[in-house]
Amino acid sequence: MPRADVTQMPFAKLYPLLVNKAEKKGRTRQEVDQVTAWLTGYTAQDLARLEQSSVSYGEFFRNAPAMNPNRMYITGKVCGVRVEEIEDPVMREIRRLDKLVDELAKGKAMEQILRKG
């Protein structure tokens, strides 16, 4: 069976999974929204609206209002793959968000998660 292309999957299906991952470790939806907003420039209201839409995960990243320039400082592995070595730009952004939520779930302080230049 072929693997599903995550960029084609609905944002409304995937974002709650990120929230759930963080909440299982004692973090909040507001914190997930905060790291997502930091990365993409969407507001919490935008995220809530997008969860009610049919936008794909790929479109969510391609149409992000203001990708944070400090996202380049997000390094390390997600699912055994180094984030900074992912060639596809949309997939790299998807994995950057995964990395931020992973750090949140592991209890890192918000000041460390939201990289500064």
N, C-alpha and C positions, 0 to 999 in steps of 0.2 A: 504494500500500500504506500503510495507516495506521501511524502511529508507535506503538511499544509503550509502554505506561504503565510507567515505571520503578518506580513504587510497587507494582505488582503482580508484578514480577519477583522471583525467589527471592534472598534475602540470600546464600545459599550459592553462587550464580552470580556475583553482583556484587562481594562483598567480596574474593575472590581477585584480581579485576581491579585493585582499588586496591592490594593488596599487590604485585602484579606490576609495576605502574607505578612504585612506590617502589623496588623491588628492581632494576629496570633502571637506576636512577640511583644505585645503590650504597647505598641505605638498607635497613633491615631490616623484617621482619614485626613484630618487637617494637615498632619505632617507629610503625608504622601502628596497631598495637593501642593504643599509648600515646595517640596523638592521638584515636583513636576513643573510648577510655575517658574521656579528658578531656572530650570533647564530650558523650557520652551517659550516662556513669556505669556502663556495662557493664565487667566485668573481662575480662582476657585469657581466663580460663576460660569466661566467658559467651560471648565471641565464638567460641571454638573449638566450644562446644556448639551455638550458633546456626548455624554453618557446616554442621553435620550435621543440621539440622532443615529443615522446609519453610516456615519463616517468610518472609513477603514483606519486601521492602525497606521498604515503607511501615509495616508492623507493627513492624519493627525500630525505627524512629524513634518511632512512636506509643507504643510500650511501653517506651521507654528509661527506666531507673530514675531518672536524675538528670541532666537536661540542664543543662549548665554555664551559669550566668547570664552569664559573660563571653563567651559565644558571640556576643553582640551586637556585639563588637568585631571580628568577622570581616567584613571588607568587601572590595570589589574585584570583579573580573569572573571568571566561570567560563563558558566556552563563549560569550563575548561578552555575557553577561547579568550585571548587577550583583546580587550576592548579596543585599544589603540591600533591594533593590527587588522581590524575588520575593514575590508576594502569598500563594500557597498555603503554609501553614506547614510541611507535610511536605516539600514540594519545596525550600523555603528551607533546611531542615536537611540535606537530601541534598546540596545545593550547598555548604553550609558544610563538610561533610566532604570533598567534592571539593576545595575550596579548601585545606583543611589538608593533604591528601595532595599537592596540587600544590606547596605551599610546601616540604613535606618533600622531594619529588623534585627541587626546584630548589636544594636544599642549605641552606635556611635553618636556623638554629640552633633547637633545640627550645624554648629560652627565648623566642624570638620567635614561634614558632608557637602556643604555649600562652599565649594572651593573659591579661593580668592587668588587673584593674579600675582 
